[in-house]
Amino acid sequence: MWYFTEEEKMLAESVRAFAEQHLAPKIEQLDETETFNAEAFQKIAELGLLGITVAEADGGAGMGAVAATLVMEEMAAVDAGTTLSYLAHAILCVNQIGTNGSPEQKKKYLPKLISGEHLGGMGMSEPGSGSDALGMLTRAEKIVGADGKFTHYKVNGSKTWITNGPNGHLFYCYAKTGPDKKDVSSFIIEKSMPGFSTGKKFKKMGMRASPTGELWFSDVQVPVENRVGAEGSSIKAMMKNLDIERITISGISLGIARACIEIATKYSKERKQFNTHIGAFQQIQERLAEASAWYEACRALTYQAAKTWDLGLMVGKEASMMAAKAKLQSAQMATQIALDAIQILGGYGYTREFAVERHMRDAKLVEIGAGTNEILRVIIARHLLGDVADELTRS
Ligand SMILES: Cc1cc2nc3c(=O)[nH]c(=O)nc-3n(C[C@H](O)[C@H](O)[C@H](O)COP(=O)(O)OP(=O)(O)OC[C@H]3O[C@@H](n4cnc5c(N)ncnc54)[C@H](O)[C@@H]3O)c2cc1C
């Protein structure tokens, strides 16, 4: 059991109650029809959670990574799809504007994002560059008017896999502003800007209540005021956001795993075969015991990463390594536990009568999004081995 503050415990309880009341009744239908829970999004706004990490002075809740991870865990135990859309909004978009935006940008964009009037997302991945994020091709060129004034950028390119892409109002997007791989700048791009369009919603294996799609930019004129930070200086902020994304998305894995353990344990106490509860069979006990221990280990690691983040005890590559370790373990743990829960439920586990099947489909996403398992291993290995880790690629 992690040591949460009273405030954090109360937060977890209220999110748990919200999830039971507003997410549970709808999730099976939303998963089936691949639909976003717009009503629940408004309720999350009423709970004051859309700007969870934004400073109170800027209209947010002024909380940190521990609180945000707790929210993810509680929501995802019921509905991981809606939780993923919430994460894209609150952590990938709102947190980025709250952390890096100018006072004017915060004033212009945060109120509607925090009240739930606007849904946000983040555009980094592209059709040709996923893991190799700096290989992005989207470009933002300066437009200098006849009067010699530079007021806009012209953005061309596309983004893919964007959570909330099909239904979002604005996106925190990265684009190249120079010839070097590292010339990355950030822009707030609104759906209403001429030349901006979205592709159709992807049909996915899991996380089906969270719409995913493409963003297309065709000569989109983005005002200079919408560039966040100095031109060509965004890599650090992009990586830092990936770190908090990896910590908080681990909360989604924890929620899924916890739900699967609860369902499988209950079933093991009820289902009888050979005139015996299946929970009496040692192979079932082993699966449950391993699942429970692995979940607790990942929970301790994840909240340690979150607390370290909140206290600023680790920065730069050390912080990235902690976040990578938490996500690598939690994501694998949740997929395996969901698969084990299906096995414990036998044929019923393979049907949609029990949530474990949906949890398994949702769990798999966390092994891919926000950095695949392989990329996280690369991050950890590089930290351990330094230059030695890259010897093969140099030879
Ligand atoms: C449902 C969903 C939601 C998403 N939401 C967003 C979002 O909101 N915003 C956003 O910007 N992106 C989003 N993504 C994109 C996500 O971050 C990428 O899918 C992920 O980074 C992997 O990129 P890729 O899919 O292009 O795979 P690739 O990078 O093409 O990888 C293919 C395979 O090669 C492996 N691989 C690649 N490089 C290496 C290496 N160096 N060493 C070893 N193995 C390697 C990978 O691990 C993987 O197994 C989302 C994705 C999904 C599926």
The ligand as an SDF file (V2000), in Angstrom:
LIG
                    3D

 53 58  0  0  0  0  0  0  0  0999 V2000
   -4.5510    4.2040  -29.5030 C   0  0  0  0  0  0  0  0  0  0  0  0
   -3.3450    5.0690  -29.7180 C   0  0  0  0  0  0  0  0  0  0  0  0
   -3.3490    6.3820  -29.2710 C   0  0  0  0  0  0  0  0  0  0  0  0
   -2.2530    7.2060  -29.5190 C   0  0  0  0  0  0  0  0  0  0  0  0
   -2.3150    8.5430  -29.1450 N   0  0  0  0  0  0  0  0  0  0  0  0
   -1.3300    9.3870  -29.5640 C   0  0  0  0  0  0  0  0  0  0  0  0
   -1.4620   10.8080  -29.3510 C   0  0  0  0  0  0  0  0  0  0  0  0
   -2.4340   11.2830  -28.7720 O   0  0  0  0  0  0  0  0  0  0  0  0
   -0.4860   11.6160  -29.8330 N   0  0  0  0  0  0  0  0  0  0  0  0
    0.6120   11.1320  -30.4980 C   0  0  0  0  0  0  0  0  0  0  0  0
    1.4510   11.9170  -30.9140 O   0  0  0  0  0  0  0  0  0  0  0  0
    0.7720    9.7860  -30.6820 N   0  0  0  0  0  0  0  0  0  0  0  0
   -0.1800    8.9200  -30.2560 C   0  0  0  0  0  0  0  0  0  0  0  0
   -0.0490    7.5550  -30.4640 N   0  0  0  0  0  0  0  0  0  0  0  0
    1.1160    7.0630  -31.2030 C   0  0  0  0  0  0  0  0  0  0  0  0
    2.0670    6.2050  -30.3760 C   0  0  0  0  0  0  0  0  0  0  0  0
    2.8060    6.9930  -29.5020 O   0  0  0  0  0  0  0  0  0  0  0  0
    2.9140    5.4060  -31.3800 C   0  0  0  0  0  0  0  0  0  0  0  0
    2.0700    4.4130  -31.9250 O   0  0  0  0  0  0  0  0  0  0  0  0
    4.1330    4.7850  -30.7470 C   0  0  0  0  0  0  0  0  0  0  0  0
    5.0490    5.7670  -30.3780 O   0  0  0  0  0  0  0  0  0  0  0  0
    4.8190    3.7840  -31.7060 C   0  0  0  0  0  0  0  0  0  0  0  0
    5.0110    4.3340  -32.9540 O   0  0  0  0  0  0  0  0  0  0  0  0
    4.5610    3.5100  -34.2630 P   0  0  0  0  0  0  0  0  0  0  0  0
    3.1730    3.0590  -34.0380 O   0  0  0  0  0  0  0  0  0  0  0  0
    4.8240    4.3500  -35.4480 O   0  0  0  0  0  0  0  0  0  0  0  0
    5.4900    2.2330  -34.2850 O   0  0  0  0  0  0  0  0  0  0  0  0
    6.9920    2.1490  -34.8620 P   0  0  0  0  0  0  0  0  0  0  0  0
    7.8180    3.2270  -34.2770 O   0  0  0  0  0  0  0  0  0  0  0  0
    6.9340    2.0370  -36.3450 O   0  0  0  0  0  0  0  0  0  0  0  0
    7.4770    0.7570  -34.2400 O   0  0  0  0  0  0  0  0  0  0  0  0
    7.1810   -0.5050  -34.8420 C   0  0  0  0  0  0  0  0  0  0  0  0
    7.9120   -1.5710  -34.0080 C   0  0  0  0  0  0  0  0  0  0  0  0
    9.3320   -1.3590  -34.0990 O   0  0  0  0  0  0  0  0  0  0  0  0
    9.8760   -1.2520  -32.7930 C   0  0  0  0  0  0  0  0  0  0  0  0
   10.9920   -0.3110  -32.7610 N   0  0  0  0  0  0  0  0  0  0  0  0
   11.0470    0.9480  -33.2680 C   0  0  0  0  0  0  0  0  0  0  0  0
   12.2240    1.5100  -33.0110 N   0  0  0  0  0  0  0  0  0  0  0  0
   12.9530    0.6090  -32.3180 C   0  0  0  0  0  0  0  0  0  0  0  0
   14.2690    0.5830  -31.7470 C   0  0  0  0  0  0  0  0  0  0  0  0
   15.0790    1.6330  -31.8210 N   0  0  0  0  0  0  0  0  0  0  0  0
   14.6710   -0.5380  -31.1020 N   0  0  0  0  0  0  0  0  0  0  0  0
   13.8560   -1.6310  -31.0060 C   0  0  0  0  0  0  0  0  0  0  0  0
   12.6110   -1.6720  -31.5150 N   0  0  0  0  0  0  0  0  0  0  0  0
   12.1600   -0.5650  -32.1670 C   0  0  0  0  0  0  0  0  0  0  0  0
    8.7040   -0.7440  -31.9340 C   0  0  0  0  0  0  0  0  0  0  0  0
    8.9210   -1.0020  -30.5580 O   0  0  0  0  0  0  0  0  0  0  0  0
    7.5390   -1.5220  -32.5370 C   0  0  0  0  0  0  0  0  0  0  0  0
    7.5080   -2.8110  -31.9950 O   0  0  0  0  0  0  0  0  0  0  0  0
   -1.1140    6.6950  -30.1790 C   0  0  0  0  0  0  0  0  0  0  0  0
   -1.1060    5.3460  -30.5960 C   0  0  0  0  0  0  0  0  0  0  0  0
   -2.1880    4.5440  -30.3970 C   0  0  0  0  0  0  0  0  0  0  0  0
   -2.1430    3.1170  -30.8980 C   0  0  0  0  0  0  0  0  0  0  0  0
  1  2  1  0
  2  3  1  0
  2 52  2  0
  3  4  2  0
  4  5  1  0
  4 50  1  0
  5  6  2  0
  6  7  1  0
  6 13  1  0
  7  8  2  0
  7  9  1  0
  9 10  1  0
 10 11  2  0
 10 12  1  0
 12 13  2  0
 13 14  1  0
 14 15  1  0
 14 50  1  0
 15 16  1  0
 16 17  1  0
 16 18  1  0
 18 19  1  0
 18 20  1  0
 20 21  1  0
 20 22  1  0
 22 23  1  0
 23 24  1  0
 24 25  2  0
 24 26  1  0
 24 27  1  0
 27 28  1  0
 28 29  2  0
 28 30  1  0
 28 31  1  0
 31 32  1  0
 32 33  1  0
 33 34  1  0
 33 48  1  0
 34 35  1  0
 35 36  1  0
 35 46  1  0
 36 37  1  0
 36 45  1  0
 37 38  2  0
 38 39  1  0
 39 40  1  0
 39 45  2  0
 40 41  1  0
 40 42  2  0
 42 43  1  0
 43 44  2  0
 44 45  1  0
 46 47  1  0
 46 48  1  0
 48 49  1  0
 50 51  2  0
 51 52  1  0
 52 53  1  0
M  END
$$$$
